[in-house]
């Protein structure tokens, strides 16, 4: 493994189109696009190892929809768990656009450490969040990458979330094509 500068990748990243995510990116997600939570790519800076995305907060979201809201005792807000999940999705955006990693080619990432997370303000649904991810340390290998990220989410001009987190990206070999894998006949039986 080699230690690399924040934005370094093996080879030049492909050109990136800013704006709404395209169908190819959405098809490559390891999750259903409904839980991407971002609708637009705002910035990609390979030199800085940075991606920035827009996160609407005025849409239906799990956990948020389940809140028993009260204007004073428990105002409706974007749940912290949504923001933590969003960091993983932002890490995927980073890996896809800056490292050229493709889920369909066997690459998958998992968070390994949450070194520090701070929720700076309660985010009530309405205005979008601008979420930034910067790779601060990278060890890039042939089949495995370890990347430490800094996250900053801003809502209405103020920081609402800060994170310092690490993820591992692994290349799984001999993965059949994503759409050729057999579906489980009875998912409950497979858990037994």
C-alpha positions in Angstrom: 0.0 0.0 0.0 1.1 3.5 -0.6 0.3 6.6 1.3 -1.1 9.3 -0.9 -1.9 13.0 -0.8 -5.6 13.8 0.0 -6.9 13.9 -3.5 -4.5 11.3 -5.0 -6.0 8.4 -7.0 -4.5 5.7 -9.1 -4.7 7.3 -12.5 -6.6 10.4 -13.6 -10.3 10.5 -12.5 -12.8 10.6 -15.4 -14.4 14.0 -16.2 -17.2 14.8 -13.8 -20.5 16.4 -14.7 -21.9 18.6 -11.9 -25.6 18.8 -11.3 -28.2 16.0 -10.7 -26.7 12.5 -10.4 -26.8 10.6 -13.7 -28.4 7.2 -14.3 -25.0 5.4 -14.4 -24.0 6.7 -11.0 -27.5 5.9 -9.5 -27.4 2.3 -10.9 -24.0 1.7 -9.3 -25.1 2.6 -5.8 -24.9 -0.2 -3.2 -28.2 1.2 -1.7 -31.5 2.1 -3.4 -31.3 5.7 -4.6 -34.1 6.6 -2.2 -31.6 6.6 0.6 -28.8 8.5 -1.2 -30.4 11.6 0.4 -28.4 13.8 -2.0 -29.9 15.1 -5.3 -27.0 17.1 -6.8 -23.3 17.1 -7.1 -22.1 20.7 -6.5 -18.4 20.5 -6.5 -15.5 18.0 -7.2 -11.9 19.1 -6.6 -9.4 16.3 -7.2 -6.5 18.3 -6.0 -8.1 18.9 -2.6 -9.8 15.5 -2.5 -13.1 17.2 -2.0 -16.7 16.5 -3.1 -19.7 18.6 -2.1 -23.4 17.6 -2.5 -26.8 19.1 -2.0 -29.1 17.3 0.5 -32.7 18.4 0.4 -34.4 18.3 3.8 -38.0 19.0 2.6 -38.5 15.4 1.4 -39.7 12.3 3.1 -36.9 10.6 5.1 -36.9 7.5 7.3 -36.8 8.3 11.0 -37.8 11.9 10.3 -41.2 10.7 9.1 -41.6 8.5 12.2 -41.0 11.4 14.7 -43.8 12.2 17.1 -43.1 15.9 16.6 -44.1 18.6 19.1 -43.2 22.2 18.3 -41.5 22.7 21.7 -40.8 19.3 23.2 -39.6 17.5 20.1 -39.5 19.6 16.9 -39.3 17.7 13.6 -35.7 17.6 12.5 -33.3 15.7 10.3 -32.3 12.8 12.5 -28.6 12.4 13.4 -28.7 8.8 12.1 -29.6 10.2 8.7 -26.6 12.5 8.7 -24.3 9.6 9.7 -25.7 7.5 6.9 -25.3 10.4 4.6 -21.6 10.5 5.3 -21.3 7.0 4.0 -23.1 7.9 0.9 -20.9 11.0 0.5 -17.9 8.7 0.9 -19.3 6.7 -2.0 -19.6 9.8 -4.1 -16.0 10.6 -3.3 -14.8 7.1 -4.2 -16.8 7.0 -7.4 -15.9 10.4 -8.8 -12.3 10.9 -7.4 -11.0 7.3 -7.2 -12.9 5.8 -10.0 -14.1 2.9 -7.8 -17.2 1.1 -9.2 -19.5 -1.1 -7.1 -20.4 -3.1 -10.2 -16.6 -3.9 -10.5 -16.5 -5.4 -7.0 -15.6 -2.3 -5.0 -17.4 -1.8 -1.7 -16.8 0.5 1.2 -17.6 0.3 4.9 -17.1 2.8 7.7 -14.6 1.6 10.2 -14.2 4.4 12.7 -16.1 7.5 13.8 -13.3 9.4 15.4 -15.3 12.5 16.2 -18.8 13.7 15.3 -20.4 16.9 16.5 -24.0 17.9 15.8 -23.9 21.7 15.8 -27.6 22.6 15.4 -31.0 21.0 15.0 -31.9 21.0 11.3 -35.6 21.5 10.8 -36.9 20.3 7.4 -37.0 23.0 4.7 -33.7 24.5 3.4 -31.2 22.0 1.9 -27.9 21.0 3.5 -24.6 21.5 1.7 -22.5 18.5 2.6 -18.7 18.5 2.0 -16.4 15.5 2.2 -12.6 15.8 2.1 -10.1 12.9 2.1 -7.5 13.9 4.7 -5.4 10.7 4.6 -5.3 7.9 2.1 -3.6 4.6 1.9 -4.4 3.3 -1.6 -3.6 -0.3 -2.5 -4.5 -2.6 -5.3 -7.4 -4.4 -3.6 -7.9 -2.2 -0.5 -7.9 1.5 0.3 -8.1 3.1 3.8 -9.3 6.7 3.7 -9.9 9.1 6.5 -12.5 11.8 5.8 -13.5 15.1 7.2 -17.2 16.0 6.8 -18.8 19.4 7.1 -22.6 19.8 6.6 -24.0 23.4 6.4 -27.6 24.4 6.8 -28.8 27.9 6.2 -25.1 29.1 6.3 -24.3 27.5 9.6 -22.4 24.3 10.3 -24.9 21.6 11.5 -22.6 18.5 11.4 -18.9 17.9 11.6 -17.3 14.5 11.3 -13.9 12.8 11.3 -14.3 9.3 10.1 -12.4 6.4 8.4 -13.6 3.9 5.8 -12.1 0.9 4.1 -12.7 0.3 0.4 -12.2 -3.3 -0.7 -12.2 -5.0 -4.1 -14.0 -8.3 -3.9 -12.8 -10.7 -6.5 -14.9 -13.1 -8.6 -18.1 -11.2 -8.1 -20.8 -12.2 -10.6 -22.4 -9.4 -12.5 -24.8 -7.5 -10.2 -27.9 -8.4 -12.3 -26.9 -12.1 -12.8 -26.9 -13.0 -9.1 -29.7 -15.4 -8.2 -32.4 -13.9 -6.0 -33.2 -15.7 -2.7 -36.4 -17.6 -3.0 -37.2 -17.3 0.7 -35.2 -14.7 2.5 -36.5 -15.8 5.9 -35.3 -19.4 5.3 -31.8 -18.2 4.4 -31.4 -16.5 7.8 -32.2 -19.8 9.7 
